[in-house]
Amino acid sequence: MKLTKNPDTLSIAALVLPFVLFLLLTSMEPTPEKEGFFGLLPYSSYPWVYTIKILLCAALSGVGFFFWRRFFPLKFTTATISAIFLGALGTLLWVGICKLQMLWQLPTIGEFSRSAFNPFEHLQGSAAWAFWCVRMVGLALIVPLVEEIFLRGFLLRFMEGENWKELPVGTHSRTSWIVVIVYAALTHPAEMYAAVLWFGLVTLFVQRTKNIWDAVALHATTNLLLGLYVLRSGEWFFM
């Protein structure tokens, strides 16, 4: 689906700002290695910080959705079912490659910097399950939406030149592939091998379907199953 020939500033902002807000707030989250928000928030405050982040990003995405529907009408086909199966495969690939990377001690461009927050260790009873639900909403809904809308709705086409607004989703040149590889590595430096392969898989799939919602469905499935895997395995460094 093509964008209008002269989208206004608000329309372009709807593609970009939810991701920028998510990235900014994520950078301020406390982790086991550092306190959040310029050293003012201890690790124990993570549930509150994360919940506020998800609420703000959900609100901005809700506003943006009115623009997204204009650009990318909701369309679910048999390809969407394939996206769900590929999303499940993506979880296996992500976990498997990360395990091999750690086993073989492969070099990366960064360390694991995720929160690794285990609610069942730091919170009690219903509070732990409540935050777990919030965490899964962020992982399986907000992240796929804001990242795919930004990456495939804006960035990959923007890198194609001044006529990017005319290009449908899934128009991937050599430039697009370079952007995907660099983006995957920079946004997941400790999981770069898994990230490059996974983002490449999604890019190939969307190149065929030309439907951004298939990318969202694939991404959501991978993240949902990854979250369930972490709950089962206790390997919280994946989250």
Rosetta silent file (secondary structure, phi, psi, omega in degrees, C-alpha in Angstrom):
SEQUENCE: MKLTKNPDTLSIAALVLPFVLFLLLTSMEPTPEKEGFFGLLPYSSYPWVYTIKILLCAALSGVGFFFWRRFFPLKFTTATISAIFLGALGTLLWVGICKLQMLWQLPTIGEFSRSAFNPFEHLQGSAAWAFWCVRMVGLALIVPLVEEIFLRGFLLRFMEGENWKELPVGTHSRTSWIVVIVYAALTHPAEMYAAVLWFGLVTLFVQRTKNIWDAVALHATTNLLLGLYVLRSGEWFFM
SCORE:     score description
SCORE:     0.000 S_00000001
   1 L     0.000  128.919 -178.157    0.000    0.000    0.000 S_00000001
   2 L   -86.099  150.602  172.223    1.398    3.354   -1.062 S_00000001
   3 L   -75.789  163.811  172.641    1.434    6.436    1.069 S_00000001
   4 L   -64.947  156.799 -173.492   -0.259    9.566   -0.168 S_00000001
   5 L   -67.512  -29.648 -178.296    1.970   11.659   -2.394 S_00000001
   6 L  -131.190   68.081  179.529    2.207   14.546    0.062 S_00000001
   7 L   -66.196  142.392 -179.271    1.835   13.244    3.587 S_00000001
   8 L   -80.731  173.591 -176.247    1.917   15.965    6.188 S_00000001
   9 H   -59.400  -39.527 -179.576    4.355   16.227    9.059 S_00000001
  10 H   -63.178  -36.582 -179.592    1.929   14.636   11.522 S_00000001
  11 H   -65.069  -43.451  178.692    1.531   11.600    9.286 S_00000001
  12 H   -68.593  -39.589  178.553    5.276   10.987    9.123 S_00000001
  13 H   -60.264  -33.710  179.531    5.607   11.658   12.855 S_00000001
  14 H   -63.484  -27.491  178.103    3.029    8.916   13.484 S_00000001
  15 H   -79.171  -27.068 -169.007    5.422    6.428   11.889 S_00000001
  16 H  -105.793  -43.990 -168.469    8.450    7.574   13.867 S_00000001
  17 H   -63.679  -38.492  177.967    7.541    9.020   17.264 S_00000001
  18 H   -58.500  -39.400  178.959    6.163    5.882   18.997 S_00000001
  19 H   -69.609  -41.838  179.182    9.462    4.093   18.350 S_00000001
  20 H   -61.784  -43.542  177.905   11.539    7.099   19.390 S_00000001
  21 H   -62.145  -44.790 -179.989    9.578    7.388   22.637 S_00000001
  22 H   -60.381  -44.825 -179.127    9.962    3.656   23.296 S_00000001
  23 H   -64.233  -42.920 -179.350   13.717    3.816   22.657 S_00000001
  24 H   -63.136  -47.380 -178.869   14.160    6.882   24.855 S_00000001
  25 H   -68.663  -33.748  177.060   12.232    5.436   27.786 S_00000001
  26 H   -63.812  -38.984 -179.578   13.980    2.075   27.442 S_00000001
  27 H   -65.295  -18.595 -178.948   17.357    3.794   27.720 S_00000001
  28 L   -96.955   -1.155 -179.578   16.241    5.213   31.085 S_00000001
  29 L   -71.702  143.918  174.486   15.191    1.888   32.587 S_00000001
  30 L   -74.620  146.767  175.857   17.205    0.516   35.507 S_00000001
  31 L  -129.522  172.229  177.174   19.123   -2.724   34.943 S_00000001
  32 L   -58.763  -25.427 -176.631   21.166   -4.926   37.286 S_00000001
  33 L   -90.521  -24.473 -175.344   24.282   -3.024   36.138 S_00000001
  34 L  -147.897  150.103  174.657   23.019    0.562   36.350 S_00000001
  35 L   -79.320  153.793 -175.237   20.346    2.670   37.988 S_00000001
  36 H   -89.806  170.404  176.278   17.763    4.258   35.739 S_00000001
  37 H    47.005   63.232  176.334   16.875    7.823   34.819 S_00000001
  38 H    60.729   37.236  176.026   20.350    9.325   35.266 S_00000001
  39 H    81.160   10.773 -176.078   21.117    7.244   38.334 S_00000001
  40 L   -97.233  -16.636 -174.282   17.975    8.212   40.248 S_00000001
  41 E  -115.522  120.493  178.574   15.940    4.994   39.951 S_00000001
  42 L   -73.296  165.565 -179.274   17.028    1.723   41.599 S_00000001
  43 H   -57.657  -32.716 -178.536   16.520   -1.671   39.987 S_00000001
  44 H   -64.438  -17.598 -179.812   13.578   -2.327   42.307 S_00000001
  45 H   -86.290   -0.462 -174.864   11.638    0.457   40.546 S_00000001
  46 H   -52.715  -45.790 -179.353   11.738   -1.375   37.211 S_00000001
  47 H   -56.289  -40.430  179.687    8.066   -2.539   37.268 S_00000001
  48 H   -69.729  -42.728 -179.929    6.832    1.040   37.687 S_00000001
  49 H   -62.749  -45.291 -178.284    9.209    2.433   35.075 S_00000001
  50 H   -66.377  -42.306 -179.368    8.284   -0.257   32.559 S_00000001
  51 H   -61.972  -43.230  177.753    4.545    0.081   33.196 S_00000001
  52 H   -63.096  -40.896  178.207    4.668    3.852   32.657 S_00000001
  53 H   -59.237  -46.651 -177.950    6.659    3.310   29.462 S_00000001
  54 H   -65.952  -39.842  178.731    4.102    0.874   28.083 S_00000001
  55 H   -63.152  -44.279 -179.597    1.171    3.137   28.974 S_00000001
  56 H   -66.329  -43.423 -179.498    2.776    6.154   27.271 S_00000001
  57 H   -68.790  -35.744  176.996    3.778    4.188   24.177 S_00000001
  58 H   -64.951  -41.034  179.587    0.338    2.571   23.972 S_00000001
  59 H   -64.073  -45.727 -179.746   -1.317    6.002   24.135 S_00000001
  60 H   -67.974  -37.065  177.714    0.915    7.435   21.416 S_00000001
  61 H   -66.919  -35.085  177.360    0.487    4.309   19.275 S_00000001
  62 H   -61.853  -41.021  175.259   -3.275    4.590   19.688 S_00000001
  63 H   -65.750  -45.577 -178.846   -3.147    8.089   18.219 S_00000001
  64 H   -63.182  -27.287 -176.609   -0.752    6.929   15.513 S_00000001
  65 H   -60.117  -31.219  178.751   -3.030    4.033   14.583 S_00000001
  66 H   -64.878  -31.691  175.544   -5.482    6.413   12.925 S_00000001
  67 H   -80.584  -40.162 -178.754   -2.670    7.415   10.528 S_00000001
  68 H   -58.173  -39.843 -178.485   -1.323    3.866   10.178 S_00000001
  69 H   -64.285  -31.734  176.611   -4.689    2.626    8.951 S_00000001
  70 H   -67.850  -43.843 -177.376   -4.609    5.215    6.173 S_00000001
  71 H   -74.809  -43.915 -172.978   -1.136    4.168    5.096 S_00000001
  72 L  -130.615   84.483 -179.634   -1.474    0.432    5.707 S_00000001
  73 L   -54.706  140.515  178.367   -5.106   -0.786    5.713 S_00000001
  74 L   -59.772  123.522 -177.786   -5.664   -3.765    7.992 S_00000001
  75 L  -146.803  115.417  178.593   -5.385   -6.849    5.822 S_00000001
  76 L  -120.105  124.975 -177.081   -5.121  -10.411    7.079 S_00000001
  77 L  -128.352 -169.190  175.945   -4.832  -13.271    4.591 S_00000001
  78 H   -62.439  -25.538  177.397   -3.524  -16.824    4.482 S_00000001
  79 H   -64.337  -29.128  178.378   -0.062  -15.240    4.512 S_00000001
  80 H   -66.206  -35.465  175.337   -0.827  -14.025    8.027 S_00000001
  81 H   -63.996  -41.829  176.658   -1.216  -17.650    9.119 S_00000001
  82 H   -61.748  -36.289  179.257    2.183  -18.350    7.585 S_00000001
  83 H   -61.953  -37.961  179.442    3.535  -15.363    9.523 S_00000001
  84 H   -66.262  -42.925  177.253    2.414  -16.964   12.782 S_00000001
  85 H   -64.343  -40.867  177.670    4.178  -20.234   11.938 S_00000001
  86 H   -66.366  -33.534  176.635    7.318  -18.325   10.943 S_00000001
  87 H   -62.574  -39.984  176.698    7.085  -16.390   14.201 S_00000001
  88 H   -64.713  -42.586  175.855    7.185  -19.671   16.115 S_00000001
  89 H   -61.327  -38.026  179.600   10.209  -20.747   14.075 S_00000001
  90 H   -60.968  -35.639  177.132   11.756  -17.365   14.835 S_00000001
  91 H   -64.185  -45.086  178.767   11.557  -18.067   18.572 S_00000001
  92 H   -60.971  -43.113  179.960   13.399  -21.360   18.129 S_00000001
  93 H   -64.691  -44.331 -177.036   16.055  -19.674   15.995 S_00000001
  94 H   -60.978  -51.777 -178.148   16.489  -16.771   18.436 S_00000001
  95 H   -65.458  -45.407 -177.431   16.898  -18.952   21.516 S_00000001
  96 H   -62.535  -45.374 -178.240   18.999  -21.571   19.736 S_00000001
  97 H   -67.853  -40.518  178.021   21.422  -19.123   18.145 S_00000001
  98 H   -63.170  -38.336  178.534   21.837  -17.151   21.375 S_00000001
  99 H   -65.325  -43.562  178.282   22.589  -20.382   23.241 S_00000001
 100 H   -64.414  -39.730  178.688   25.190  -21.387   20.650 S_00000001
 101 H   -58.725  -44.899  179.526   26.677  -17.899   20.746 S_00000001
 102 H   -70.298  -37.829  179.875   27.164  -18.144   24.502 S_00000001
 103 H   -64.914  -43.088 -177.704   28.412  -21.734   24.316 S_00000001
 104 H   -89.142   -3.196  179.427   30.991  -20.922   21.650 S_00000001
 105 L    53.977   48.716  179.709   31.759  -17.504   23.181 S_00000001
 106 L   -70.278  143.737  179.997   31.357  -15.750   19.842 S_00000001
 107 L   -69.452  144.456  176.297   32.393  -12.076   19.769 S_00000001
 108 L  -131.551  176.082  179.893   29.633   -9.454   19.778 S_00000001
 109 L   -99.144    9.861  178.345   29.515   -5.672   19.661 S_00000001
 110 L  -172.292  171.561  179.014   27.940   -5.384   23.115 S_00000001
 111 L   -99.659  162.724  172.865   26.914   -7.154   26.303 S_00000001
 112 L   -60.658  121.896 -176.737   23.472   -8.340   27.367 S_00000001
 113 L  -126.093   17.823  178.625   21.873   -5.169   28.729 S_00000001
 114 L   -72.101  165.299 -176.221   18.261   -6.235   29.153 S_00000001
 115 L   -66.700  -33.963 -178.230   16.546   -5.721   32.477 S_00000001
 116 L    53.851   32.442 -175.597   16.414   -9.486   33.223 S_00000001
 117 L   -81.483  118.652  177.619   13.775   -8.606   35.818 S_00000001
 118 L   -97.278  104.479 -176.513   12.150  -11.692   37.335 S_00000001
 119 H   -63.752  -26.048 -177.294    8.845  -10.533   38.864 S_00000001
 120 H   -80.334   -7.996  174.068    8.465  -13.779   40.780 S_00000001
 121 H   -98.343  -34.804 -173.883   11.701  -13.085   42.596 S_00000001
 122 H  -101.233  -16.990 -178.754   11.199   -9.381   43.314 S_00000001
 123 L  -121.743  168.207 -175.767    7.417   -9.158   43.727 S_00000001
 124 L  -115.359  138.508  169.453    4.843  -11.087   45.722 S_00000001
 125 H    49.685 -125.048 -175.686    1.771  -13.064   44.670 S_00000001
 126 H   -64.094  -28.350  178.726   -0.714  -11.261   42.443 S_00000001
 127 H   -63.418  -37.755  179.207    1.646   -8.300   41.987 S_00000001
 128 H   -65.346  -44.587  179.867    4.143  -10.592   40.270 S_00000001
 129 H   -69.849  -34.923  177.885    1.523  -11.967   37.876 S_00000001
 130 H   -62.422  -45.652  178.855    0.090   -8.503   37.240 S_00000001
 131 H   -68.801  -33.793  176.413    3.474   -7.183   36.187 S_00000001
 132 H   -57.786  -42.114  178.675    4.069  -10.321   34.142 S_00000001
 133 H   -63.906  -42.517  176.885    0.911   -9.481   32.167 S_00000001
 134 H   -60.738  -43.189 -179.731    2.094   -5.899   31.648 S_00000001
 135 H   -61.131  -39.687 -179.510    5.472   -7.217   30.512 S_00000001
 136 H   -72.013  -34.314  174.543    3.828   -9.511   27.982 S_00000001
 137 H   -61.045  -44.683  177.856    1.650   -6.704   26.607 S_00000001
 138 H   -62.946  -45.606 -174.774    4.810   -4.694   26.028 S_00000001
 139 H   -69.897  -44.550 -170.858    6.727   -7.613   24.558 S_00000001
 140 H   -99.161   -7.900  179.771    4.048   -9.127   22.327 S_00000001
 141 H  -124.664  -57.924 -174.737    2.002   -6.063   21.329 S_00000001
 142 H   -67.580  -48.060 -179.121    3.716   -2.701   21.790 S_00000001
 143 H   -59.321  -50.742  178.976    7.210   -3.728   20.622 S_00000001
 144 H   -58.815  -39.746 -179.169    6.022   -5.413   17.378 S_00000001
 145 H   -65.326  -56.727 -172.525    3.780   -2.475   16.532 S_00000001
 146 H   -68.391  -35.418 -176.945    6.166    0.410   17.146 S_00000001
 147 H   -74.452  -43.814 -178.636    9.245   -1.345   15.745 S_00000001
 148 H   -70.110  -38.840  177.336    7.689   -2.701   12.547 S_00000001
 149 H   -62.155  -41.310  179.205    5.831    0.524   11.794 S_00000001
 150 H   -70.301  -51.134 -172.630    9.083    2.459   12.209 S_00000001
 151 H   -68.675  -54.010 -174.670   11.423    0.018   10.483 S_00000001
 152 H   -92.264  -25.705  177.906    9.317   -1.173    7.543 S_00000001
 153 H   -79.784  -28.640 -177.260    6.792    1.632    7.437 S_00000001
 154 H  -123.768  -64.622 -164.992    9.379    4.398    7.482 S_00000001
 155 H   -60.681  -49.900 -176.028   13.104    3.653    7.729 S_00000001
 156 H   -61.569  -36.544  178.982   13.612    1.042    5.000 S_00000001
 157 H   -78.677  -37.148  179.635   11.704    3.122    2.460 S_00000001
 158 H   -59.373  -36.842 -179.138   13.188    6.429    3.601 S_00000001
 159 L   -69.986   -9.658 -179.747   16.680    5.073    2.894 S_00000001
 160 L   -81.802  -10.093  177.762   15.677    4.487   -0.731 S_00000001
 161 L   122.291 -170.002 -170.063   15.737    8.203   -1.550 S_00000001
 162 L   -67.089  -20.772 -179.873   13.447   11.151   -2.069 S_00000001
 163 L   -94.737   21.843 -175.122   10.626    9.075   -3.581 S_00000001
 164 H   -58.553  -30.937 -177.548   10.371    6.814   -0.534 S_00000001
 165 H   -64.343  -22.832 -177.795    6.773    7.856    0.111 S_00000001
 166 H   -85.279  -11.430 -172.930    5.737    6.209   -3.155 S_00000001
 167 L   -85.175  134.592  175.176    7.234    2.819   -2.311 S_00000001
 168 L   -73.641  157.496  173.193    5.035    0.026   -0.967 S_00000001
 169 L   -57.112  139.668  178.651    6.043   -1.921    2.114 S_00000001
 170 L    92.235    4.222  173.055    8.350   -4.774    1.147 S_00000001
 171 L   -84.882  100.871 -172.125   10.254   -2.902   -1.559 S_00000001
 172 L  -119.690  111.102  174.760   13.738   -3.976   -0.539 S_00000001
 173 L   -93.208 -174.138  175.449   16.821   -3.010   -2.514 S_00000001
 174 H   -59.951  -37.922  178.034   20.448   -3.689   -1.583 S_00000001
 175 H   -60.009  -43.565  179.728   20.315   -0.511    0.511 S_00000001
 176 H   -60.052  -41.689 -178.832   17.336   -1.863    2.456 S_00000001
 177 H   -66.611  -38.255  176.526   19.157   -5.079    3.233 S_00000001
 178 H   -63.505  -42.818  178.863   22.198   -3.210    4.516 S_00000001
 179 H   -60.935  -43.127 -179.970   19.923   -1.086    6.702 S_00000001
 180 H   -60.418  -46.336 -178.197   18.231   -4.216    8.089 S_00000001
 181 H   -63.644  -46.313 -179.605   21.562   -5.858    8.983 S_00000001
 182 H   -65.607  -44.026  179.268   22.961   -2.710   10.619 S_00000001
 183 H   -59.979  -46.658 -178.694   19.698   -1.994   12.443 S_00000001
 184 H   -60.349  -44.484 -177.837   19.463   -5.558   13.771 S_00000001
 185 H   -68.978  -41.965 -176.658   23.040   -5.538   15.052 S_00000001
 186 H   -72.572  -32.960 -178.689   22.900   -2.081   16.627 S_00000001
 187 H   -87.215  -13.199  177.091   19.567   -2.585   18.385 S_00000001
 188 L  -137.117   62.701 -171.695   20.494   -6.077   19.637 S_00000001
 189 H   -62.041  -34.451 -178.950   24.294   -5.904   20.068 S_00000001
 190 H   -81.066  -16.865 -178.708   24.577   -8.849   22.457 S_00000001
 191 H  -119.983   33.260 -168.670   22.254  -10.992   20.294 S_00000001
 192 H   -60.040  -35.678 -178.382   23.526   -9.776   16.938 S_00000001
 193 H   -67.658  -47.818  177.606   23.737  -13.194   15.248 S_00000001
 194 H   -64.415  -40.633 -176.755   20.181  -14.141   16.135 S_00000001
 195 H   -65.060  -44.328 -179.322   18.942  -10.620   15.377 S_00000001
 196 H   -62.861  -43.610  179.654   20.493  -10.431   11.914 S_00000001
 197 H   -67.043  -43.802 -177.193   19.040  -13.823   10.941 S_00000001
 198 H   -65.830  -46.899  179.733   15.618  -13.100   12.452 S_00000001
 199 H   -65.376  -32.666  175.563   15.266   -9.634   10.890 S_00000001
 200 H   -65.300  -40.097  177.813   16.429  -11.081    7.588 S_00000001
 201 H   -61.141  -46.321  179.419   13.726  -13.749    7.792 S_00000001
 202 H   -63.713  -40.937 -179.154   11.023  -11.130    8.391 S_00000001
 203 H   -62.730  -43.565  176.771   12.375   -8.949    5.590 S_00000001
 204 H   -60.325  -42.465 -177.270   12.245  -11.837    3.101 S_00000001
 205 H   -66.259  -45.735 -178.363    8.695  -12.654    4.144 S_00000001
 206 H   -71.326  -27.518  174.798    7.399   -9.086    3.869 S_00000001
 207 H   -59.880  -30.332 -179.962    9.185   -8.684    0.540 S_00000001
 208 H   -85.433  -42.602 -173.090    6.805  -11.383   -0.680 S_00000001
 209 H   -87.189  -25.971 -177.758    3.558  -10.368    1.056 S_00000001
 210 L    58.316   30.890 -176.789    3.897   -6.544    0.872 S_00000001
 211 L  -130.730  113.573 -176.356    1.799   -6.353    4.042 S_00000001
 212 H   -65.777  -26.871 -179.260    3.195   -4.690    7.150 S_00000001
 213 H   -70.689  -23.090  172.180    0.614   -6.397    9.364 S_00000001
 214 H   -67.111  -38.234  176.892    2.157   -9.760    8.458 S_00000001
 215 H   -64.341  -41.564  179.038    5.431   -8.441    9.874 S_00000001
 216 H   -63.444  -43.583 -179.574    3.619   -7.354   13.045 S_00000001
 217 H   -63.686  -42.814  178.255    1.960  -10.783   13.375 S_00000001
 218 H   -62.563  -47.442 -178.466    5.273  -12.593   12.890 S_00000001
 219 H   -62.976  -43.874 -179.034    7.052  -10.333   15.365 S_00000001
 220 H   -63.207  -39.815  179.658    4.255  -10.629   17.938 S_00000001
 221 H   -64.754  -46.906  178.105    4.288  -14.423   17.719 S_00000001
 222 H   -57.655  -47.312 -176.843    8.044  -14.629   18.222 S_00000001
 223 H   -68.250  -39.121  178.552    7.938  -12.285   21.209 S_00000001
 224 H   -61.904  -48.115 -179.243    4.933  -13.964   22.799 S_00000001
 225 H   -68.460  -32.878  175.708    6.511  -17.402   22.589 S_00000001
 226 H   -63.979  -41.960  177.816    9.849  -16.025   23.780 S_00000001
 227 H   -62.589  -41.313  178.093    8.102  -14.602   26.840 S_00000001
 228 H   -67.189  -36.728  176.994    6.429  -17.951   27.538 S_00000001
 229 H   -63.179  -43.497  179.305    9.749  -19.707   27.092 S_00000001
 230 H   -62.742  -41.961  178.389   11.390  -17.395   29.634 S_00000001
 231 H   -59.265  -40.394 -178.276    8.548  -18.019   32.098 S_00000001
 232 H   -75.409  -40.975 -172.535    9.055  -21.754   31.706 S_00000001
 233 H   -89.758  -24.888 -175.613   12.864  -21.819   31.650 S_00000001
 234 L    78.471   13.954 -179.152   13.672  -19.004   34.068 S_00000001
 235 L   -90.229   75.189 -171.252   16.207  -17.542   31.594 S_00000001
 236 H   -71.840  -10.038  178.193   15.275  -13.944   32.304 S_00000001
 237 H   -67.595  -12.599  175.845   18.299  -12.514   30.503 S_00000001
 238 H   -78.322   -8.972 -175.306   16.239  -12.888   27.306 S_00000001
 239 L  -125.776    0.000    0.000   13.830  -10.166   28.548 S_00000001
